[in-house]
Amino acid sequence: RLPISPNVIKADAAELVLTPDNGLFHAAIDGTGYMSIEQHSWLSWTVESDSDAEYDIFVIYDPQNDAKEYAVRCGGDEVKQVLPGVDRMVQTGYMGSLKISKGVSEVVFDQERRSEPLEPLGLDLKRLILRRK
């Protein structure tokens, strides 16, 4: 089941730019059923592709915590990378490569694992840039 997205992003360009503005913010629900006060526990985008393709992933972000491991997921593919929390200024990092399959998929940017359900993402994501290989 895919979430309802503000728009579907066509994944057939040489470069995809995924931002908070063209994706969806998600917040976790804790065990008591109360909604998180965090508005950005993870982000997702709905992408549509006419063919299978491999993309290099670059992340541009403003760290708000110390170094932390993040993951980008699409279908059954996943790439993980520790993003440094240095200098509290905008950083650019390479995360690895990810396959986007033909059809409609959900791309998710999340923490590799949460220590608690209400933990925020821990960075101010500016954009994910996916460059077709």
N, C-alpha and C positions, 0 to 999 in steps of 0.2 A: 504494500500500500504506500503510495507516494503522497506527501503532504501537498496541500494547495499552495502554490507559489504565486507571488505577485506577477511573475512572468516566466516563460520557458526560454532558456538560453540555448541558442543553436550552437552545437559543439563542432561545427564543420569549418570554422575559421582557423587560421594559423595560430591565433592567440585568443584565449578566453580571459575575460577580466571578471572575477567574481568579487562582489563587494557586499557589505551589509545592506546597501540600498537595493540590490537586485536579488537578494536572498531572503531567508526567513530566520529570525532569531527564535531559539527554543529555550525554555526554562524547565528545570526538573521539578517533579512533585516529590515531596518527602514522604516518609512512611505514614505520617498522620493525615495525609491527603491535602495539606495546605500547599498552595502554590508558592514557589520560590519568589522572594523579592528580587532575585537576580533576573535581569531581562535578557541575558546573553550567556546561557550556559553552553550552548553550541549553536552553530549556524549550518544551514543547508540551502542548496540550490537545486532546481530541477533543470536538467540539461537534456537536449534531444540531439541525437547524432544519426547521420545517414550511414555511418560505417564504424567499425571498430578502429580505435586509434589510441596511441600512447602519447601522454603529455608529461613534460617536465613541469614541476610545481615550484613556484617561487611565492614566498609569503612576505608581505610588507605589513609591519605591525609596530605598535608602540607598547613595549613591555610594561606590565603593571605588577609583576611579581619577579622572583628570582627565576633562574632557568627552569624550564618545565617541558615535559614531553607532550607533543601534540600529534594528532593523526588526521590524515585526509583519507576518506573512504568513498568508494564508488562501487556498487555491486559487491562482489566478493573480493575486490582488490583494496589494498590498504598500504599506505606509506606512513612511517612514523619518524619523527625527528625531534631532538631537543632544541628548543629555541631559547637562546640566551636572554637573560633579563638584564642586560647591561645598559648603563648610562641613562635609562629612562628617556630615551630619544628614539625616533623612528629608525627601525632596523629592517634590513632585507635579508632573507634566508632562503637557501635552496633546500627543499624537503625531499626530493627524489622524483621518481616517475610513477604515473598511475595510468591504468587503462580505463578508457571510457568505451563502453560497448554500444553497438548499434541499438537504436531505440530510445526510449525515455528512461533516464536514470536519475538517482539522487546523489549529489556530491555533498559530503558532510565534512565540516571542519570542527574538530572536537579535541578535548584533552584525551591523552592516551588512556588515562583512567582517573576517575574522581575519587577523592578520599571521603567525600560525603555527597549526598544527592544535590545539595543546594550550592555547591562550590561554583563560583563564576568561572568564566573562561580564563581570566587572568591576563588578558592582553586586549588592547584596542586594535582589532583587525582593520587595516586600511583596505587591503585587497589581496586576493589570491590571483596570481597570473599563471595560467596554464598554457604552455607553448607546445604545440604539436611537434612531435619528433619526425 
